[in-house]
Amino acid sequence: MLMVAGIIALIKNLTWDKSHNLLLIPVILHLVLSSLKLYPFDAQLYLYTIPTFIIFIGKGWEFIQTTSGKYNPKAWTLSVLIFPILSLAGLYLHGFPIKKNELKPLLHYYQANAKSDEGLYVSVGARHIVQYYHQTGYFSPKGKY
């Protein structure tokens, strides 16, 4: 409801600054690249749209406060305090979206398809796991890793 009110306020009052266009450029570029199948659709789209949503919600709250004729500072303070609590409650209830990358199938693919003396790039986060698999004998690299 606040977002719809914010969009109406921005259209009605024509308060869209040129700086707000900077918020839309990454979203439009992301949609174009994902339509060309050059970039995954959902991976970073949330990060690009959050600032725009915050502006819409803020403008919507301001629009509702000013059109009702009564500005209530207690309601403003309460909403500012409740919004982060509700956001964190959503993360607590649903968990943070983490993609787990299992290394065993990747290491098996490397062993099956790597040529002799062909190295393997291992990120810093996976270095200790690959070292463990190498020490236990599950993984024997054909080159440096």
C-alpha positions in Angstrom: 0.0 0.0 0.0 2.8 2.4 0.8 4.6 1.6 -2.4 1.5 2.3 -4.5 0.9 5.5 -2.6 4.6 6.4 -3.3 4.2 5.8 -7.0 1.0 7.9 -7.1 2.8 10.7 -5.1 5.7 10.7 -7.5 3.5 10.9 -10.5 1.0 13.3 -9.0 3.6 15.8 -7.6 6.1 15.2 -10.3 8.9 15.1 -7.8 11.0 12.5 -9.7 14.5 13.9 -9.7 17.1 13.1 -12.3 19.1 11.4 -9.6 16.3 8.8 -9.2 17.1 7.7 -12.8 20.4 6.3 -11.4 18.3 3.8 -9.4 16.5 2.6 -12.6 19.5 2.2 -14.9 20.8 -1.0 -13.2 17.3 -2.5 -13.1 16.8 -1.8 -16.8 20.3 -3.1 -17.7 19.7 -6.2 -15.6 16.4 -6.9 -17.3 17.9 -6.4 -20.8 20.9 -8.7 -20.0 18.7 -11.4 -18.5 16.3 -11.3 -21.5 19.4 -11.9 -23.7 20.3 -14.8 -21.3 23.6 -13.2 -20.5 22.9 -12.7 -16.8 20.8 -14.7 -14.3 17.5 -13.1 -13.6 17.0 -13.5 -9.9 20.6 -13.4 -8.5 21.1 -9.7 -8.2 17.8 -8.2 -9.1 16.8 -7.8 -5.4 19.8 -5.7 -4.7 19.0 -3.3 -7.5 15.4 -2.8 -6.6 15.7 -2.3 -2.9 16.7 1.4 -3.1 13.8 2.1 -5.4 11.4 0.3 -3.2 12.6 2.3 -0.2 12.1 5.6 -2.0 8.6 4.6 -3.1 7.7 3.5 0.4 9.1 6.7 1.9 7.3 8.9 -0.6 4.1 6.9 0.0 4.4 7.5 3.8 5.0 11.2 3.2 2.0 11.3 0.8 -0.3 9.6 3.3 0.9 11.8 6.1 0.5 15.1 4.2 -2.9 14.3 2.5 -4.5 13.2 5.7 -3.9 16.7 7.1 -2.5 15.4 10.3 1.2 14.8 10.7 1.7 12.5 13.6 5.4 12.4 14.7 4.7 9.4 17.0 3.3 7.4 14.1 6.4 8.3 12.1 8.8 7.3 14.9 6.9 4.0 15.4 7.0 3.1 11.7 10.7 3.9 11.5 11.3 1.5 14.5 8.9 -1.2 13.3 10.2 -1.5 9.7 13.7 -2.9 10.6 12.2 -5.2 13.2 9.7 -6.6 10.6 12.5 -7.0 8.0 14.7 -8.9 10.4 11.8 -11.0 11.5 11.3 -12.1 7.9 15.0 -13.1 7.7 14.7 -15.0 11.0 11.6 -16.9 10.0 12.6 -17.7 6.4 16.3 -17.7 6.7 18.9 -16.0 4.6 19.0 -17.2 1.0 22.3 -19.1 0.7 23.2 -21.2 -2.3 25.3 -24.2 -1.2 28.0 -25.3 -3.7 28.9 -28.9 -3.2 32.5 -29.6 -4.2 32.5 -33.3 -4.6 30.7 -33.4 -8.0 33.0 -30.6 -9.3 36.1 -32.4 -8.2 34.8 -35.7 -9.7 34.2 -33.8 -13.0 37.7 -32.4 -12.9 39.3 -35.8 -12.3 37.3 -37.3 -15.2 37.8 -34.5 -17.8 41.1 -32.7 -16.9 44.1 -33.3 -19.1 47.6 -33.9 -17.6 49.2 -30.9 -15.9 45.9 -29.0 -16.2 45.5 -26.9 -13.0 42.4 -26.2 -11.0 41.4 -22.8 -9.7 40.1 -23.0 -6.1 38.6 -20.0 -4.4 39.8 -19.0 -0.9 36.7 -20.3 0.7 37.0 -23.8 -0.8 40.8 -24.1 -0.4 40.7 -26.0 2.9 38.0 -28.3 1.7 40.0 -29.3 -1.4 43.1 -29.7 0.7 41.2 -32.1 3.0 39.9 -34.1 0.1 43.4 -34.3 -1.3 44.8 -35.5 2.1 42.2 -38.1 2.5 42.7 -39.5 -1.0 39.3 -38.6 -2.4 40.8 -36.1 -4.8 44.1 -36.3 -6.6 44.8 -33.3 -8.8 46.5 -33.7 -12.2 48.1 -30.2 -11.9 48.4 -27.4 -9.4 45.4 -26.2 -7.4 
